[in-house]
Amino acid sequence: MDFSAAPVSASAMEFIAEIGLNHNGSIDLAKTMIRAAAEAGATVAKFQTYTAAERVAKEHPLFHVLTECELSKRDCIELSNECAEYGIHFLSTAFGLESLELLGELGQKTVKISSFSLTDRSLIEAALGAGIQLIISTGASTWDEIVACSELVGSYSVDCVFLHCISAYPVALESDLHLGNIPRLKALTGKRVGFSDHSVGPEAFFWSALAGATIFEKHFTTDNQLPGPDQAMSANPEVFEASVDLARRGMVILGEGRVNVFDQEQAVLPFRTRS
């Protein structure tokens, strides 16, 4: 995965299938989802690496669910190998120093930082200090926090990506996507930018591509009827494939930057006037 801020062609777009907790603790189901995601156009399958205690207290209602969905080092190796089998990248979110260390032991060159960890300076510094590229979501954050995170990233020689994100599950209204923040995110961070989409349908990938996103993330499942907190709002293979197609269409419409007269304009050149 190349996360430099240089101009991006359609072939360099990244599509992240956020499997997250949707495997429900079943490695077999996780493998099925990897295969389905690859077939639907994903270039990356993303999981979550953590210990439940890193995320919530034992009394929290999600503690049991998180415990069931924990991935061991062996699990991550198995899933990484499965991703390689289908020609896509394995990616995971680190929720603390312990999980970051595990991913580092696996040789992961890129790690996702969730919106909830954007202000976790110790976690981000530890990753950057290890030379790990970061994909950082910006949901539920202020511009001051995002700029502070960007300045921290900028003090290291590591390429990173910032994703516009609205931390609602799902984002129910189009007016709540606020995709106009994508160009500003790029301008303020000076980094390549993308979109972590929590809406239900495929259309937001198209609009975000027009706004300047080149990396796209969407929760993914093989069956919206499966048990689990994210299944209903996740994209099934058909929706994910449609999302990818729309993002690529958006990139085609954006086209290339003007340097000279475009080929399709040549016919009108004799009609130009000059003073």
N, C-alpha and C positions, 0 to 999 in steps of 0.2 A: 504494500500500500504506500503510495506516494502522497505526502501531505504538504508539499511545498506550495507556496502561494503563487507560483507561476501559472499562466493561462492553462486551462484544462480543456482537453478535447473530450468528445462524447465517449471515447473508448476508455478514458481515465476516470469516468464517474464511478463512484462507489455506492453500492446498495446494501445496507446493513439490515439483515433480518434479525430483529431482537427477539430471540427465543426466550431469553430471560428465565423465568420460573415456569414457563408453559410446559416443560417436560415433566413436571410434577414428580421429580425425583427418579424418573425412569430413564436410564441411559439408552435403552432400546427406543423409547419414544423420541428422545433427543436426536438419535441417529436418523430416525424417520423424518424428523423435522429438518435436519440438515439437508437430506436428499431432496425433500420437497422444496426447500428454500432455494437450493441451487437450480432446480428445474424451473423455478418461477423467476429467475433472473438475479437472485442475490449474488453478490460478490463476497459477502462476509456473513458469517453466522455468529451472533453475539450471545454470550451467556453471562452469568453473574457469579463471581467468585467471592466468597465471604464465609465467615462463621456467623451463625445467627446472633451470637452475643455481640458481634461487631455492629450489628444493625439496630437491634431493639432489645429491651429488657425482657426477662423471662416471663413477666406478667403480661406482656403485650399480646393481643389476640392473634397477631401474625407470627409469633415466635414458633409455633408448632409447624406452620406451613413452611417457613424459612428453613427450619431444621430439616424437614423432609426433602427440601430441594437443594441442600448443600452439595457442592461438587468437590470431591477430593482431588488431590494431585493426579492420582491414577485416572479418575474420571476425565479430567481436563486433557490428559495425554490421549486418551481414547477418542475423545470428541475432536481434538485437534487433528488426529490421524484420519478421522472420518471426513473432516472438512477437506483435507488434502486429497482424499480419494475422489471427491467430487469437484475438485478444482477451485475451491473457495477458501477464504482465510478464516481462521478461528480468532475470535476476539472475545474478551471478557471485561466486565466492569470490576474494578477493585474497590472495595468498600472500606478498606482500612489497611494499615501497615502490614498486618499479618497476611491478608489476601494478596497484597501487592508483592510481598516477598515470595509467596507461592508462585505467582505468575512470572516473577523474575527467574525463579528456579527452572521454570519451563522454557525459558529463553524467549519469552514474548517481547517483541520489539515495540508493540503498540498496546496501550491499555485505555479503556474507556473510563472517564471520570463522570459520575452522574451529577445532575444538577444539585443534588443535596450535598455534594462534596466540593463544589466550586470554591468555597471559602475555607476548605481544609488545607491550610498552607503546608502542614507537615507532610500530608499524603502527597500533595503535588510536588513539593520539593524533593521528596524521596524518589519519586518516579523520574523527575527531570535529572536528578543527580546520578541516576543509574543509566541515563541516556535513553530512556523510554519515551517514545512519541505518545502524545496524549490526544484523545478525542474528548472534548469537554462540552457537556451540555450546559445550557445557561438558563434553564427554567427557574422561575421563582427567584430571580436575581435582579439586583439593581444595576444600572450602568456603572456606578462607582465600583461595585464588587467585580463586575466583568472586566473593567479596565485594570483594576488592581491585580486580578488573576493574569491578565494579558501581560502586564508589566513584569510579573514574576516569571512567566514563561519566557519573556523576552530577554531575561538575564541569563538564560541558558541557550546553548547552541543546539536546540532540539526543535524539529518541526512539529507543530501542533495544529489542531483544527478546533474551531469553535462551532457548535451547533445551536442555532436558534431553536428554542423549545418552549412550549407552554405546558407547565406541569399540572395538567388536568387529565383525568382518565375516565372517559375520553374527553377530547375537546369537541363539544357537541355542536357549536355554531361556527359557521365560516368566519363570522365577524370576530371570533375569538382567536383566530390563527395569528393575526398580527404579523404577517409575513413582510411587511414593509420595514421591519427591523433588521432583516438580513443584510441589506446594503450597508446599514449603519454599523452592524456588527463587524463586517469586513473592514470598513473604514477605520473603526476605533482600534481593532486588534492588529490590523495589517496581516492577518492570517487567512488561509483558506477557510471558507465557511460552508456550513451545510444546514440541514434541517432534520430535527428529530420529531417525527410526526405522530401525534396522538389522536388524530381524527380517524373516523371509521372508514371512509371511502378512499378511492385512489386519487381524487382530483388535486389534493394539496401538493403532491409531488410536482405536478405540472406548474402550478403557480409559483412554488418555491424555486423551481429551476429558472423561471423567468426573473425572479428576484435576485438570482445570483448564487443559489446553492449548487454545489457540485457533489456533495456527499449526503446521502439520504438514508434515514433510519426509520424503521416502522416495526412495531410489535408484530410477531408472526406466530401463527398456529396452523396446525393441519385441520383442526376441527373446532369451530367456535362453541360447540356444545360440551367440550371437555370441561371438567371441574378445574377451578383455579381463578384467582382474582383478576387476571388479565386476559383470559380467553375470549370473552365476549367482545372486547374492544380491539382485539388483534386482527391483523389482516390474514385471511386464509390464502392459500396459494393463488387463487384466481384474482383476488383483490391486489395481492402483492405484485403479480405479473402485470396487471393493468397499471399499477402505480409506476413500475419501472418503465413501461412503454410510454406513459405520459411524460415522465421526466426526460426521457430521451427525445421525445417530440419537442419539449420545451427547449432543449439544448440546440436542436436543429433550427428552431425558429429564431433563437438568439443569434445564431450564425457566427461570423467572424468579425473582428474589428476592422474598420475601414482603414486601409493604407493607401490604396489607389482607387481608381474607378473600378467598380465591380464589373465582371464580364457581362452580366445581364443589362448593364447600363450603356454598353458601347454603342448601341443603335441610336441613342438619342444625342450623342456627342455633337453631330453636325448641326444640331438645332440650338446649341448653347450660344448665348450672346456674350460679347466682350465689350467693355467700354474703351 
